[in-house]
Protein backbone atom coordinates (compact mmCIF):
# COMPACT_ATOMS: atom_id res chain seq x y z
CA UNK A 1 0.00 0.00 0.00
CA UNK A 2 1.47 3.34 -1.05
CA UNK A 3 1.93 5.95 1.67
CA UNK A 4 0.20 8.65 -0.39
CA UNK A 5 -2.98 6.64 -0.95
CA UNK A 6 -6.01 8.86 -0.26
CA UNK A 7 -8.72 8.05 2.24
CA UNK A 8 -11.36 7.62 -0.51
CA UNK A 9 -9.05 5.12 -2.26
CA UNK A 10 -8.59 3.27 1.01
CA UNK A 11 -12.37 3.22 1.55
CA UNK A 12 -12.79 1.63 -1.88
CA UNK A 13 -10.32 -1.03 -0.78
CA UNK A 14 -12.16 -1.59 2.49
CA UNK A 15 -15.43 -2.05 0.57
CA UNK A 16 -13.61 -4.86 -1.31
CA UNK A 17 -12.47 -6.23 2.11
CA UNK A 18 -8.81 -5.46 1.35
CA UNK A 19 -7.05 -6.00 4.68
CA UNK A 20 -3.98 -4.01 3.61
CA UNK A 21 -6.18 -1.00 2.79
CA UNK A 22 -7.94 -1.32 6.14
CA UNK A 23 -4.63 -1.59 8.00
CA UNK A 24 -3.28 1.52 6.26
CA UNK A 25 -6.57 3.36 6.88
CA UNK A 26 -6.36 2.47 10.57
CA UNK A 27 -2.72 3.54 10.82
CA UNK A 28 -3.34 7.01 9.41
CA UNK A 29 -6.67 7.73 11.14
CA UNK A 30 -6.55 5.99 14.50
CA UNK A 31 -4.77 8.84 16.33
CA UNK A 32 -7.62 11.24 15.64
CA UNK A 33 -10.31 8.68 16.43
CA UNK A 34 -8.61 7.70 19.67
CA UNK A 35 -8.22 11.37 20.63
CA UNK A 36 -11.94 11.90 20.10
CA UNK A 37 -12.86 8.82 22.13
CA UNK A 38 -10.55 9.80 24.99
CA UNK A 39 -11.87 13.35 24.97
CA UNK A 40 -15.43 12.11 25.25
CA UNK A 41 -15.19 9.15 27.64
CA UNK A 42 -11.75 9.51 29.21
CA UNK A 43 -8.65 7.37 28.78
CA UNK A 44 -8.70 3.67 29.38
CA UNK A 45 -10.42 0.51 28.28
CA UNK A 46 -13.72 2.22 27.45
CA UNK A 47 -12.06 4.56 24.93
CA UNK A 48 -10.15 1.60 23.47
CA UNK A 49 -13.37 -0.41 23.14
CA UNK A 50 -15.22 2.46 21.49
CA UNK A 51 -12.38 2.98 19.02
CA UNK A 52 -12.37 -0.72 18.17
CA UNK A 53 -16.14 -0.64 17.78
CA UNK A 54 -15.80 2.31 15.37
CA UNK A 55 -13.33 0.47 13.15
CA UNK A 56 -15.45 -2.71 13.21
CA UNK A 57 -18.35 -0.66 11.93
CA UNK A 58 -16.14 0.79 9.18
CA UNK A 59 -14.99 -2.69 8.16
CA UNK A 60 -18.52 -4.11 8.06
CA UNK A 61 -20.34 -1.07 6.64
CA UNK A 62 -17.81 0.69 4.41
CA UNK A 63 -20.19 0.49 1.47
CA UNK A 64 -22.52 2.88 3.31
CA UNK A 65 -20.07 5.76 2.96
CA UNK A 66 -21.49 8.42 0.63
CA UNK A 67 -18.82 10.84 -0.64
CA UNK A 68 -21.40 13.43 -1.65
CA UNK A 69 -22.37 13.83 2.02
CA UNK A 70 -18.89 14.56 3.36
CA UNK A 71 -15.27 13.49 3.60
CA UNK A 72 -14.16 10.06 4.71
CA UNK A 73 -12.62 11.60 7.83
CA UNK A 74 -15.81 13.42 8.79
CA UNK A 75 -17.79 10.18 8.32
CA UNK A 76 -15.29 8.24 10.43
CA UNK A 77 -15.31 10.86 13.20
CA UNK A 78 -19.11 10.97 13.17
CA UNK A 79 -19.25 7.20 13.68
CA UNK A 80 -16.76 7.45 16.56
CA UNK A 81 -18.65 10.36 18.08
CA UNK A 82 -21.99 8.53 17.93
CA UNK A 83 -20.42 5.43 19.49
CA UNK A 84 -19.13 7.59 22.35
CA UNK A 85 -22.44 9.40 22.74
CA UNK A 86 -24.27 6.08 22.94
CA UNK A 87 -21.88 5.00 25.71
CA UNK A 88 -22.32 8.29 27.57
CA UNK A 89 -26.09 8.14 27.31
CA UNK A 90 -26.05 4.61 28.68
CA UNK A 91 -24.17 5.83 31.77
CA UNK A 92 -25.46 9.38 32.00
CA UNK A 93 -24.34 11.00 35.21
CA UNK A 94 -26.41 13.42 37.23
CA UNK A 95 -25.05 16.73 38.45
CA UNK A 96 -23.03 19.51 36.93
CA UNK A 97 -20.73 18.66 34.05
CA UNK A 98 -17.44 20.53 34.34
CA UNK A 99 -16.33 22.71 31.47
CA UNK A 100 -12.62 22.23 31.02
CA UNK A 101 -10.18 24.64 29.50
CA UNK A 102 -8.26 21.82 27.83
CA UNK A 103 -11.00 20.61 25.50
CA UNK A 104 -9.35 17.44 24.27
CA UNK A 105 -7.46 14.92 26.34
CA UNK A 106 -3.91 14.24 25.27
CA UNK A 107 -2.52 10.97 24.10
CA UNK A 108 -2.47 8.89 20.96
CA UNK A 109 -2.11 5.18 20.33
CA UNK A 110 1.31 5.49 18.70
CA UNK A 111 4.17 7.84 19.52
CA UNK A 112 4.65 8.71 15.84
CA UNK A 113 1.07 10.01 15.68
CA UNK A 114 1.25 12.02 18.88
CA UNK A 115 2.51 15.19 17.18
CA UNK A 116 -0.42 15.07 14.74
CA UNK A 117 -2.85 14.64 17.60
CA UNK A 118 -1.26 17.49 19.56
CA UNK A 119 -1.45 19.76 16.51
CA UNK A 120 -5.12 18.91 15.96
CA UNK A 121 -5.81 19.42 19.65
CA UNK A 122 -4.15 22.84 19.57
CA UNK A 123 -6.20 23.89 16.54
CA UNK A 124 -9.47 22.76 18.08
CA UNK A 125 -8.65 24.39 21.40
CA UNK A 126 -7.76 27.62 19.64
CA UNK A 127 -10.96 27.62 17.58
CA UNK A 128 -13.12 26.76 20.59
CA UNK A 129 -11.43 29.55 22.51
CA UNK A 130 -12.67 32.03 19.91
CA UNK A 131 -16.32 31.16 20.58
CA UNK A 132 -18.53 32.98 23.04
CA UNK A 133 -18.74 31.17 26.39
CA UNK A 134 -22.41 30.21 25.87
CA UNK A 135 -21.64 28.71 22.45
CA UNK A 136 -18.61 26.85 23.78
CA UNK A 137 -20.56 25.47 26.76
CA UNK A 138 -23.51 24.42 24.56
CA UNK A 139 -21.19 22.60 22.17
CA UNK A 140 -19.33 20.98 25.04
CA UNK A 141 -22.54 19.66 26.59
CA UNK A 142 -23.99 18.47 23.28
CA UNK A 143 -20.97 16.93 21.62
CA UNK A 144 -18.66 15.87 24.41
CA UNK A 145 -21.25 14.83 26.97
CA UNK A 146 -24.13 13.77 24.74
CA UNK A 147 -26.84 15.97 26.19
CA UNK A 148 -29.94 16.66 24.12
CA UNK A 149 -31.03 20.21 23.33
CA UNK A 150 -33.73 19.96 26.00
CA UNK A 151 -31.24 18.79 28.62
CA UNK A 152 -28.96 21.70 27.75
CA UNK A 153 -31.84 24.17 28.12
CA UNK A 154 -32.40 22.85 31.63
CA UNK A 155 -28.72 23.02 32.59
CA UNK A 156 -28.23 26.50 31.14
CA UNK A 157 -31.68 27.82 32.07
CA UNK A 158 -32.30 29.15 28.56
CA UNK A 159 -35.10 28.73 25.99
CA UNK A 160 -34.81 25.88 23.48
CA UNK A 161 -34.54 28.18 20.45
CA UNK A 162 -31.69 30.09 22.08
CA UNK A 163 -29.73 26.93 22.81
CA UNK A 164 -30.26 25.64 19.27
CA UNK A 165 -29.04 28.96 17.87
CA UNK A 166 -25.93 28.91 20.07
CA UNK A 167 -25.09 25.39 18.94
CA UNK A 168 -25.75 26.11 15.26
CA UNK A 169 -23.78 29.37 15.25
CA UNK A 170 -21.01 27.83 17.34
CA UNK A 171 -20.67 24.93 14.91
CA UNK A 172 -20.59 27.29 11.94
CA UNK A 173 -17.86 29.43 13.54
CA UNK A 174 -15.93 26.33 14.59
CA UNK A 175 -16.12 24.90 11.07
CA UNK A 176 -14.93 28.18 9.53
CA UNK A 177 -12.05 28.41 11.97
CA UNK A 178 -10.96 24.80 11.44
CA UNK A 179 -11.16 25.18 7.65
CA UNK A 180 -8.97 28.28 7.91
CA UNK A 181 -6.48 26.35 10.07
CA UNK A 182 -6.52 23.45 7.58
CA UNK A 183 -5.84 25.84 4.71
CA UNK A 184 -2.95 27.43 6.65
CA UNK A 185 -1.42 23.99 7.26
CA UNK A 186 -1.67 22.99 3.59
CA UNK A 187 0.00 26.19 2.38
Secondary structure as UniProt FT lines:
FT   TURN            3..4
FT   HELIX           7..15
FT   TURN            16..17
FT   HELIX           19..41
FT   HELIX           45..61
FT   HELIX           62..64
FT   HELIX           67..69
FT   HELIX           72..90
FT   HELIX           111..129
FT   HELIX           133..139
FT   HELIX           140..144
FT   HELIX           149..156
FT   HELIX           160..186
//
